[in-house]
Amino acid sequence: MYIEARPVAPSAWARWRTLSCFDVRTTLLAAALLPLMHVCIRMEGAVRVIAWLRRDSRHRGSPAGAAVVHRVAWAVARASNRGLHAGNCLSRSLTLIWLLGRHDVVAELRLGARLEEQRFEAHAWVVWEGMVLNDSPSVGLRFTRLG
């Protein structure tokens, strides 16, 4: 009797070991920042945290390229999906903005709202050079941008 061998998907640990040092470090930092950002938003309010992030951004050299921007965005998504605290859209977006700022990348926080089935919904996402980094490209069509 012949049994066909099916390919085995690599485990999460095997995939983790294939990441570069930059990706591992950024993912771990994002995993630590997500719950911290959530607590800061709850204690201080989103407006104060956003103002702090704007003040904290300091220029240290030339900004990183597109590859680094996408790797940082993936690290935040990876930390949100696999970490201890997934965070909400605002804490994920602010974490991404802060991490990008460490690489001199200026990204824009976008806030939007909509009325869906008599229910008010708000959402946050990050845009860099016209490209949505942490949501679908059509997010701007689903939510009316605030401010």
N, C-alpha and C positions, 0 to 999 in steps of 0.2 A: 504494500500500500504506500502510495506517494503522498506526502503532505507538503503542500506548498508553503514556503516560509513567507510570512508577511513582514514588511519592514516595520521595525519597532521605532516609534516616535521617541526622540531623545527626552530624557527627564528634565525637569526644571533645573535641577542641579547641573546636569550636563550642559544645558544651554547657558547657565550662569557662568560656568567655567570658560566658555568661549568668548565672553565679553572682554573688552580691553580694560586696562586699569582705569582709564578715564571714564568709561561707561559704568564700571562697578562703583567707583568713588562718587560719581554724580548720582547714581541710583540710590546709594546709601544715604547721601546727603539729602536727597529729595524725600526719602522715607522718614528721615528725622525731622525735616522741615514741615511736612504736611500736617502732622498733629500740632506742632508749634504754631504754625500759621493759623490753624483753626482756633486755637486757644486765644491767640492775639486778636483775631477778629471778634471773638465773643467778648473778650474783656475790654478792648479799647475801641472797637467799632471799625468797620471797613474803611471809613473815610480817613481815620487817623493812621491806619496801617498803610493805606495807599500813599498818603502824604509822607510817611516815614520811608517807604520804599523809594519815592522820588528823591528825597533828600539824601538817601544812602547811596544812590548811584553816583559813582565817581569814575572819571575817565582815567584809565591807566595806560592806554596805548591804542593800537588799531583794533577795531572790533573783529570778532571771530567771523569766519565764513559760514556759508549755508550748511556745510556738513556738521559743524559744531552745533549750530542752532537746532538742527533736526535731531542730533544725538541727545542734546539736553532735553528736548521735548519728549523723546522716547523714554528717557530716564525717568521723567516725572510720571509719564503714563505707566511705566513698569512699576514704579514705587506705589502708585495708586492702586494698581491691579493686584500686586503681589505683597504689598507691605501690610503693616499692622493697622494703618488708618488710611482709608481710601480718600477721605476729604470730600468736599463738595466742589462745585465748579469754581467758586471764588477762591477757596484755599488752594486748589490746584493751579489756577491761573496766577495767583500772586506768588506762589512758590516758583513757577516757571519764570515769571518776570524777574524775581530776585536772582535765580540761578543764571539767567541770561545776562543780567547786569554784571555778574562776576566775570563775564567774558566780554564786557564792553559792548554788548548788544542791546540796543534800545528797541524794545518791543512795546506795543500799545495794548493796554487793557481795554477791552470793549465790554460794556454792560448793555443788556437788552431786556426787554419785557414784552409780554404778550398776554392776551386774555384768551384762555383756552377752556371752552365749556364752562363759562361763568367763573373761572378760576384764574387768578392772577399768577403768572409765572415770571420769574426773573432768571437771568442766566449771565454768566461771565465767560469770556474766552480771550485768547491772546492772538494778536495779529502782528506779523513781522514782514515788512516790505510787501504789504498787500496780501500776504498768505496767512490763512488761519493755521495756527500751530497745534492747538489742542482740542479741536472739534472738526466737524465736517465743514467743507468749504461753503455749504449752503446755510450755515447757522445765521448769517446776516439776513437771510430771506425769511427765516422762521421767527426772528425776534426783531422788534423795532428798537433801534439803537437809542440809548439814553445819552444825552449830553453830547 
